[in-house]
Amino acid sequence: MMDVSNPMADVVPSAHGPVLAVLASTTTPLTGRAVAKLTQPRVSQPRVASILNELAEAGLVNRTPAGSASLFSLNREHLAAGPIGALASLRTQLWQRIAEHANGWTHMPDGVVVYGSAARGDGDSTSDIDLLVIRPPSVDDDDEDWNRDLTEFVDQVTRWTGNPCEVLDRSVDQLRSMAAAGERLLSEIRRDGRALVGPMTLVPALAVG
């Protein structure tokens, strides 16, 4: 299963993973203290310093003196830099694959929104991939093509990640009914969700009063 908060941990399970993920995410040289602050999950500053020294000695990280400190950056000419960058961007790659898959359905959904721990980035390898799929108004919930594509979609997301995929299949009208009924799940989706297909404005706010 994919660790939804730190996907690199699936391949680099040690503290090296979060450090490499930070360096892969920027081209700006960083101090060891700055790297430690950005690690997720958090790695202590002494441990980060030790890892950076190891990586610099291996040639994977550039170390530049800056007064009494040193600045570190990923050596992007290193043969391993490309694979490290790909591992660091696994969540983004997943969002792209989900959108591409939905664009190929017989009835393209009006919206696809990832929410929950996968969207927040605070889950782990046991977390589900929670998705709201917004059905077009012209498509009934028992439409054969729709349900076939939805089933294949759920299976595909699980194959991509190893994580269970949970889909909330609703039309815009059904979402409005949920909002009128005060279903707080919509508030969570609006707060944490990330729209992969269509705009977030398709997710209505709860009725006031």
Backbone as CSV, one residue per row, in Angstrom:
resi,resn,N_x,N_y,N_z,CA_x,CA_y,CA_z,C_x,C_y,C_z
1,MET,0.830,-1.198,0.000,0.000,0.000,0.000,0.865,1.249,0.000
2,MET,0.371,2.318,-0.622,1.114,3.566,-0.689,0.893,4.380,0.579
3,ASP,1.974,4.891,1.144,1.874,5.804,2.271,1.425,7.147,1.716
4,VAL,0.176,7.548,1.969,-0.381,8.731,1.314,0.224,10.033,1.819
5,SER,0.910,10.019,2.969,1.562,11.235,3.457,3.008,11.316,3.007
6,ASN,3.632,10.157,2.790,5.048,10.122,2.420,5.263,8.954,1.465
7,PRO,4.824,9.088,0.192,4.905,7.970,-0.750,6.307,7.413,-0.937
8,MET,7.329,8.249,-0.777,8.693,7.762,-0.956,9.051,6.691,0.059
9,ALA,8.360,6.688,1.204,8.656,5.713,2.251,8.413,4.283,1.788
10,ASP,7.580,4.108,0.757,7.321,2.761,0.251,8.568,2.158,-0.381
11,VAL,9.454,3.016,-0.885,10.663,2.550,-1.552,11.902,2.860,-0.722
12,VAL,11.870,4.007,-0.007,12.984,4.408,0.855,12.430,4.528,2.274
13,PRO,12.342,3.404,3.020,11.649,3.417,4.311,12.395,4.111,5.437
14,SER,13.663,4.449,5.252,14.424,5.092,6.311,14.167,6.589,6.329
15,ALA,14.811,7.308,7.250,14.688,8.760,7.338,15.284,9.458,6.129
16,HIS,16.042,8.729,5.309,16.579,9.312,4.079,15.448,9.759,3.150
17,GLY,14.317,9.045,3.178,13.216,9.353,2.275,12.679,10.765,2.439
18,PRO,12.267,11.174,3.659,11.767,12.535,3.832,12.796,13.606,3.473
19,VAL,14.065,13.350,3.762,15.108,14.323,3.422,15.221,14.460,1.910
20,LEU,15.246,13.349,1.211,15.339,13.387,-0.252,14.093,14.028,-0.853
21,ALA,12.928,13.779,-0.245,11.687,14.364,-0.760,11.744,15.889,-0.684
22,VAL,12.292,16.425,0.413,12.427,17.882,0.554,13.353,18.433,-0.526
23,LEU,14.497,17.805,-0.701,15.476,18.308,-1.673,14.964,18.188,-3.107
24,ALA,14.176,17.149,-3.369,13.648,16.950,-4.724,12.557,17.951,-5.058
25,SER,11.954,18.552,-4.026,10.812,19.442,-4.252,11.212,20.875,-4.556
26,THR,12.510,21.190,-4.487,12.945,22.570,-4.703,14.318,22.603,-5.359
27,THR,14.596,23.670,-6.079,15.932,23.882,-6.634,16.710,24.895,-5.796
28,THR,16.084,25.410,-4.743,16.727,26.380,-3.859,17.589,25.659,-2.822
29,PRO,18.877,25.967,-2.725,19.712,25.345,-1.694,19.190,25.672,-0.300
30,LEU,19.211,24.686,0.588,18.660,24.836,1.930,19.690,24.466,2.982
31,THR,19.582,25.104,4.141,20.403,24.689,5.268,19.848,23.383,5.831
32,GLY,20.661,22.717,6.614,20.182,21.493,7.249,19.000,21.755,8.156
33,ARG,19.007,22.908,8.851,17.902,23.264,9.731,16.609,23.422,8.921
34,ALA,16.704,24.068,7.761,15.518,24.276,6.917,14.999,22.945,6.383
35,VAL,15.909,22.058,5.999,15.492,20.736,5.520,14.737,20.003,6.618
36,ALA,15.268,20.037,7.839,14.629,19.337,8.959,13.221,19.866,9.206
37,LYS,13.024,21.192,9.106,11.707,21.771,9.344,10.684,21.328,8.297
38,LEU,11.160,21.013,7.104,10.256,20.679,6.009,9.988,19.181,5.875
39,THR,10.730,18.358,6.598,10.536,16.913,6.456,9.159,16.490,6.959
40,GLN,8.577,15.531,6.264,7.274,14.983,6.655,7.279,13.482,6.378
41,PRO,7.198,12.644,7.407,7.149,12.989,8.831,8.452,13.641,9.296
42,ARG,8.378,14.360,10.418,9.497,15.171,10.885,10.698,14.297,11.261
43,VAL,11.871,14.715,10.819,13.139,14.075,11.163,13.939,15.079,11.971
44,SER,14.579,14.628,13.034,15.317,15.542,13.910,16.470,16.201,13.155
45,GLN,16.834,17.389,13.608,17.911,18.132,12.937,19.249,17.375,12.961
46,PRO,19.643,16.765,14.098,20.905,16.003,14.076,20.874,14.845,13.083
47,ARG,19.730,14.164,13.005,19.629,13.047,12.054,19.683,13.555,10.616
48,VAL,19.020,14.692,10.345,19.060,15.277,9.002,20.491,15.659,8.644
49,ALA,21.218,16.250,9.586,22.610,16.647,9.328,23.457,15.440,8.947
50,SER,23.245,14.336,9.668,23.997,13.113,9.382,23.657,12.577,7.990
51,ILE,22.369,12.574,7.652,21.937,12.067,6.345,22.472,12.945,5.218
52,LEU,22.410,14.253,5.398,22.909,15.164,4.362,24.399,14.958,4.117
53,ASN,25.141,14.736,5.194,26.572,14.477,5.031,26.801,13.174,4.262
54,GLU,26.020,12.141,4.571,26.143,10.867,3.862,25.835,11.041,2.378
55,LEU,24.749,11.777,2.086,24.340,11.970,0.703,25.341,12.834,-0.060
56,ALA,25.938,13.807,0.629,26.948,14.646,-0.020,28.197,13.831,-0.341
57,GLU,28.590,12.962,0.579,29.757,12.118,0.343,29.506,11.151,-0.811
58,ALA,28.238,10.742,-0.981,27.886,9.832,-2.075,27.729,10.567,-3.402
59,GLY,27.757,11.915,-3.369,27.636,12.696,-4.584,26.215,12.978,-5.011
60,LEU,25.244,12.537,-4.229,23.847,12.738,-4.591,23.352,14.124,-4.203
61,VAL,24.034,14.741,-3.260,23.657,16.070,-2.776,24.846,17.009,-2.907
62,ASN,24.585,18.218,-3.372,25.604,19.264,-3.426,25.658,19.979,-2.088
63,ARG,26.889,20.208,-1.593,27.078,20.941,-0.337,27.924,22.174,-0.623
64,THR,27.360,23.362,-0.290,28.035,24.627,-0.563,28.224,25.389,0.737
65,PRO,29.464,25.773,1.083,29.682,26.561,2.303,28.960,27.898,2.211
66,ALA,28.355,28.314,3.336,27.660,29.605,3.420,27.918,30.178,4.798
67,GLY,29.074,30.825,4.967,29.457,31.319,6.285,29.757,30.157,7.206
68,SER,29.117,30.171,8.373,29.339,29.093,9.335,28.463,27.874,9.053
69,ALA,27.566,28.005,8.084,26.653,26.904,7.755,26.983,26.339,6.377
70,SER,26.187,25.379,5.949,26.299,24.819,4.603,24.919,24.780,3.977
71,LEU,24.885,24.944,2.668,23.639,24.841,1.914,23.664,23.545,1.128
72,PHE,22.491,22.881,1.078,22.397,21.584,0.418,21.338,21.631,-0.676
73,SER,21.626,20.944,-1.771,20.660,20.815,-2.864,20.871,19.475,-3.532
74,LEU,19.825,18.987,-4.160,19.925,17.716,-4.874,20.802,17.903,-6.108
75,ASN,21.744,17.001,-6.296,22.587,17.019,-7.499,21.770,16.432,-8.645
76,ARG,21.168,17.294,-9.429,20.245,16.839,-10.473,20.956,16.240,-11.676
77,GLU,22.286,16.281,-11.684,23.036,15.594,-12.737,23.313,14.137,-12.362
78,HIS,23.063,13.796,-11.106,23.298,12.424,-10.643,22.296,11.486,-11.307
79,LEU,22.722,10.287,-11.639,21.849,9.324,-12.307,20.609,8.993,-11.483
80,ALA,20.731,9.069,-10.164,19.598,8.725,-9.298,18.632,9.886,-9.108
81,ALA,18.983,11.087,-9.567,18.134,12.257,-9.311,16.766,12.118,-9.968
82,GLY,16.731,11.586,-11.191,15.452,11.419,-11.884,14.499,10.497,-11.143
83,PRO,14.947,9.280,-10.793,14.076,8.392,-10.014,13.651,8.983,-8.676
84,ILE,14.529,9.724,-8.013,14.169,10.343,-6.733,13.069,11.371,-6.947
85,GLY,13.182,12.180,-7.996,12.145,13.163,-8.299,10.816,12.504,-8.594
86,ALA,10.855,11.379,-9.315,9.615,10.660,-9.629,8.960,10.119,-8.362
87,LEU,9.770,9.595,-7.437,9.224,9.080,-6.179,8.621,10.203,-5.348
88,ALA,9.280,11.364,-5.344,8.796,12.487,-4.542,7.477,13.034,-5.066
89,SER,7.171,12.779,-6.347,5.957,13.341,-6.953,4.866,12.294,-7.162
90,LEU,4.922,11.205,-6.410,3.958,10.114,-6.623,2.513,10.571,-6.420
91,ARG,2.255,11.404,-5.431,0.876,11.858,-5.204,0.377,12.668,-6.405
92,THR,1.225,13.556,-6.920,0.845,14.341,-8.092,0.597,13.438,-9.292
93,GLN,1.428,12.421,-9.452,1.234,11.474,-10.554,-0.095,10.732,-10.412
94,LEU,-0.449,10.398,-9.178,-1.725,9.723,-8.947,-2.883,10.621,-9.337
95,TRP,-2.838,11.902,-8.934,-3.922,12.824,-9.317,-4.048,12.912,-10.841
96,GLN,-2.915,12.951,-11.532,-2.946,13.045,-12.988,-3.554,11.789,-13.604
97,ARG,-3.201,10.636,-13.079,-3.747,9.383,-13.617,-5.255,9.281,-13.394
98,ILE,-5.701,9.723,-12.226,-7.133,9.693,-11.933,-7.883,10.566,-12.928
99,ALA,-7.389,11.776,-13.165,-8.043,12.691,-14.106,-8.041,12.121,-15.518
100,GLU,-6.933,11.547,-15.932,-6.840,10.979,-17.279,-7.805,9.808,-17.443
101,HIS,-7.913,8.976,-16.427,-8.827,7.830,-16.494,-10.265,8.320,-16.622
102,ALA,-10.659,9.294,-15.782,-12.034,9.797,-15.807,-12.372,10.454,-17.142
103,ASN,-11.394,11.064,-17.777,-11.623,11.710,-19.065,-11.929,10.711,-20.176
104,GLY,-11.649,9.434,-19.935,-11.891,8.411,-20.945,-13.177,7.635,-20.751
105,TRP,-14.002,8.017,-19.755,-15.236,7.282,-19.509,-16.263,7.544,-20.607
106,THR,-17.178,6.617,-20.760,-18.284,6.808,-21.714,-19.048,8.076,-21.368
107,HIS,-19.352,8.258,-20.083,-19.976,9.489,-19.584,-18.959,10.141,-18.644
108,MET,-18.300,11.167,-19.125,-17.286,11.811,-18.292,-17.946,12.458,-17.078
109,PRO,-17.421,12.211,-15.871,-18.020,12.817,-14.669,-17.885,14.333,-14.692
110,ASP,-18.870,15.005,-14.080,-18.794,16.461,-13.970,-17.653,16.872,-13.044
111,GLY,-17.338,16.013,-12.087,-16.260,16.331,-11.162,-15.711,15.086,-10.489
112,VAL,-14.451,15.130,-10.139,-13.814,14.112,-9.298,-12.987,14.869,-8.262
113,VAL,-13.273,14.609,-6.999,-12.587,15.308,-5.906,-11.992,14.278,-4.958
114,VAL,-10.697,14.381,-4.702,-10.075,13.541,-3.679,-10.200,14.277,-2.359
115,TYR,-10.547,13.542,-1.289,-10.696,14.156,0.020,-10.172,13.209,1.085
116,GLY,-10.290,13.595,2.334,-9.802,12.746,3.417,-8.284,12.801,3.531
117,SER,-7.708,11.770,4.121,-6.270,11.770,4.417,-5.420,11.820,3.161
118,ALA,-5.892,11.246,2.062,-5.115,11.279,0.821,-4.963,12.714,0.327
119,ALA,-6.019,13.512,0.457,-5.960,14.916,0.028,-5.134,15.745,1.011
120,ARG,-5.296,15.485,2.313,-4.573,16.266,3.322,-3.100,15.893,3.378
121,GLY,-2.788,14.650,3.019,-1.410,14.191,3.115,-1.002,13.816,4.517
122,ASP,-1.971,13.421,5.358,-1.637,13.078,6.741,-1.995,11.633,7.088
123,GLY,-2.203,10.814,6.072,-2.523,9.409,6.327,-1.265,8.559,6.355
124,ASP,-1.451,7.270,6.105,-0.312,6.359,6.049,-0.631,5.254,5.061
125,SER,0.116,4.156,5.138,-0.047,3.081,4.157,-1.353,2.307,4.333
126,THR,-2.069,2.531,5.441,-3.347,1.835,5.652,-4.538,2.689,5.224
127,SER,-4.284,3.905,4.750,-5.368,4.833,4.434,-6.048,4.488,3.110
128,ASP,-7.354,4.761,3.065,-8.099,4.627,1.820,-7.828,5.844,0.935
129,ILE,-8.083,5.679,-0.364,-8.125,6.798,-1.290,-9.599,7.148,-1.457
130,ASP,-10.023,8.244,-0.837,-11.433,8.640,-0.842,-11.697,9.620,-1.976
131,LEU,-12.680,9.286,-2.819,-12.978,10.111,-3.984,-14.477,10.380,-4.087
132,LEU,-14.815,11.622,-4.317,-16.179,11.998,-4.674,-16.241,12.071,-6.190
133,VAL,-17.132,11.283,-6.786,-17.328,11.306,-8.229,-18.714,11.891,-8.495
134,ILE,-18.748,12.999,-9.228,-20.005,13.717,-9.457,-20.580,13.306,-10.811
135,ARG,-21.730,12.635,-10.741,-22.382,12.069,-11.927,-23.124,13.151,-12.710
136,PRO,-23.005,13.146,-14.034,-23.747,14.128,-14.840,-25.257,13.963,-14.653
137,PRO,-26.029,15.036,-14.741,-27.480,14.953,-14.522,-28.201,14.066,-15.536
138,SER,-27.598,13.862,-16.700,-28.236,13.051,-17.735,-27.997,11.553,-17.549
139,VAL,-27.196,11.185,-16.528,-26.830,9.784,-16.312,-27.501,9.274,-15.043
140,ASP,-28.286,8.199,-15.176,-28.933,7.590,-14.014,-27.922,6.789,-13.210
141,ASP,-28.211,6.604,-11.908,-27.262,5.877,-11.066,-27.166,4.401,-11.408
142,ASP,-28.137,3.879,-12.210,-28.067,2.477,-12.626,-27.607,2.342,-14.073
143,ASP,-27.058,3.404,-14.648,-26.575,3.358,-16.026,-25.450,2.325,-16.144
144,GLU,-25.584,1.412,-17.105,-24.644,0.298,-17.232,-23.233,0.789,-17.540
145,ASP,-23.101,1.707,-18.491,-21.773,2.204,-18.850,-21.129,2.939,-17.673
146,TRP,-21.913,3.744,-16.986,-21.402,4.490,-15.844,-20.865,3.557,-14.761
147,ASN,-21.645,2.559,-14.422,-21.235,1.646,-13.352,-20.058,0.772,-13.770
148,ARG,-19.990,0.415,-15.043,-18.826,-0.343,-15.506,-17.556,0.494,-15.396
149,ASP,-17.627,1.749,-15.867,-16.450,2.622,-15.791,-16.068,2.907,-14.340
150,LEU,-17.063,3.078,-13.478,-16.791,3.361,-12.069,-16.102,2.177,-11.392
151,THR,-16.573,0.970,-11.698,-15.963,-0.233,-11.120,-14.520,-0.393,-11.590
152,GLU,-14.297,-0.179,-12.876,-12.937,-0.276,-13.410,-12.037,0.791,-12.797
153,PHE,-12.598,1.949,-12.565,-11.862,3.069,-11.979,-11.388,2.722,-10.569
154,VAL,-12.289,2.205,-9.746,-11.946,1.822,-8.377,-10.839,0.766,-8.379
155,ASP,-10.989,-0.235,-9.246,-9.968,-1.293,-9.330,-8.626,-0.721,-9.777
156,GLN,-8.661,0.225,-10.707,-7.422,0.779,-11.235,-6.694,1.600,-10.187
157,VAL,-7.422,2.422,-9.438,-6.780,3.224,-8.388,-6.110,2.318,-7.359
158,THR,-6.765,1.213,-7.030,-6.180,0.262,-6.081,-4.931,-0.383,-6.660
159,ARG,-4.939,-0.681,-7.959,-3.747,-1.259,-8.582,-2.605,-0.256,-8.626
160,TRP,-2.927,1.019,-8.833,-1.885,2.045,-8.879,-1.216,2.244,-7.534
161,THR,-1.976,2.091,-6.449,-1.475,2.465,-5.124,-1.341,1.307,-4.148
162,GLY,-2.146,0.274,-4.322,-2.229,-0.791,-3.319,-3.220,-0.466,-2.225
163,ASN,-3.764,0.754,-2.212,-4.711,1.177,-1.175,-6.148,0.944,-1.628
164,PRO,-7.054,0.610,-0.700,-8.469,0.541,-1.063,-8.951,1.899,-1.555
165,CYS,-9.826,1.889,-2.541,-10.404,3.122,-3.076,-11.880,3.145,-2.731
166,GLU,-12.296,4.188,-2.032,-13.692,4.352,-1.649,-14.285,5.518,-2.446
167,VAL,-15.369,5.240,-3.192,-15.964,6.268,-4.046,-17.342,6.646,-3.533
168,LEU,-17.575,7.949,-3.430,-18.901,8.491,-3.148,-19.463,8.973,-4.486
169,ASP,-20.429,8.240,-5.018,-21.005,8.505,-6.345,-22.296,9.293,-6.160
170,ARG,-22.269,10.573,-6.528,-23.436,11.424,-6.330,-23.604,12.380,-7.516
171,SER,-24.856,12.746,-7.787,-25.140,13.797,-8.758,-25.111,15.142,-8.045
172,VAL,-25.116,16.232,-8.810,-25.148,17.561,-8.208,-26.414,17.735,-7.375
173,ASP,-27.552,17.247,-7.881,-28.809,17.356,-7.125,-28.730,16.600,-5.804
174,GLN,-28.116,15.431,-5.824,-27.971,14.654,-4.593,-27.049,15.367,-3.603
175,LEU,-26.013,16.018,-4.116,-25.128,16.787,-3.239,-25.865,17.958,-2.605
176,ARG,-26.729,18.587,-3.376,-27.523,19.696,-2.827,-28.462,19.204,-1.733
177,SER,-29.016,18.010,-1.931,-29.879,17.430,-0.898,-29.079,17.123,0.357
178,MET,-27.856,16.623,0.175,-26.983,16.376,1.328,-26.686,17.665,2.076
179,ALA,-26.427,18.737,1.321,-26.138,20.026,1.943,-27.346,20.534,2.721
180,ALA,-28.535,20.393,2.132,-29.763,20.839,2.800,-30.016,20.048,4.073
181,ALA,-29.587,18.772,4.069,-29.771,17.918,5.242,-28.672,18.120,6.283
182,GLY,-27.694,18.969,5.969,-26.629,19.266,6.930,-25.579,18.190,7.068
183,GLU,-25.342,17.381,6.029,-24.356,16.304,6.109,-22.948,16.901,6.149
184,ARG,-22.276,16.700,7.271,-21.002,17.359,7.521,-19.872,16.841,6.639
185,LEU,-20.062,15.695,6.015,-19.034,15.197,5.105,-18.739,16.227,4.019
186,LEU,-19.762,16.952,3.597,-19.550,17.963,2.562,-18.619,19.069,3.052
187,SER,-18.738,19.420,4.320,-17.846,20.442,4.877,-16.399,19.946,4.855
188,GLU,-16.200,18.666,5.180,-14.859,18.088,5.139,-14.316,18.113,3.712
189,ILE,-15.159,17.733,2.760,-14.723,17.710,1.368,-14.359,19.112,0.892
190,ARG,-15.187,20.094,1.258,-14.913,21.471,0.847,-13.645,22.014,1.513
191,ARG,-13.393,21.587,2.746,-12.233,22.081,3.484,-10.926,21.458,2.987
192,ASP,-10.929,20.142,2.792,-9.685,19.425,2.506,-9.567,18.934,1.069
193,GLY,-10.683,18.949,0.338,-10.704,18.304,-0.966,-9.846,18.999,-2.003
194,ARG,-9.463,18.214,-2.991,-8.693,18.704,-4.132,-9.417,18.257,-5.392
195,ALA,-9.866,19.217,-6.193,-10.601,18.892,-7.422,-9.624,18.406,-8.488
196,LEU,-9.863,17.201,-8.987,-9.027,16.625,-10.037,-9.700,16.746,-11.400
197,VAL,-11.034,16.744,-11.390,-11.844,16.979,-12.590,-12.945,17.955,-12.189
198,GLY,-13.167,19.000,-12.973,-14.219,19.959,-12.660,-13.848,20.862,-11.498
199,PRO,-14.681,21.867,-11.210,-14.388,22.830,-10.144,-14.900,22.385,-8.776
200,MET,-14.251,22.867,-7.718,-14.698,22.579,-6.359,-16.054,23.206,-6.069
201,THR,-16.454,24.196,-6.851,-17.739,24.862,-6.619,-18.936,23.921,-6.822
202,LEU,-18.688,22.754,-7.417,-19.761,21.769,-7.567,-20.132,21.141,-6.220
203,VAL,-19.263,21.267,-5.241,-19.543,20.735,-3.902,-20.214,21.844,-3.102
204,PRO,-21.502,21.719,-2.789,-22.219,22.815,-2.150,-21.891,22.933,-0.663
205,ALA,-22.048,24.156,-0.151,-21.899,24.408,1.272,-23.161,23.966,2.001
206,LEU,-23.041,23.663,3.275,-24.210,23.285,4.068,-25.165,24.471,4.183
207,ALA,-26.423,24.157,4.240,-27.438,25.209,4.396,-27.252,25.884,5.746
208,VAL,-27.399,27.200,5.765,-27.229,27.980,6.999,-28.574,28.102,7.701
209,GLY,-28.564,27.888,9.029,-29.797,28.044,9.789,-30.533,26.757,10.013
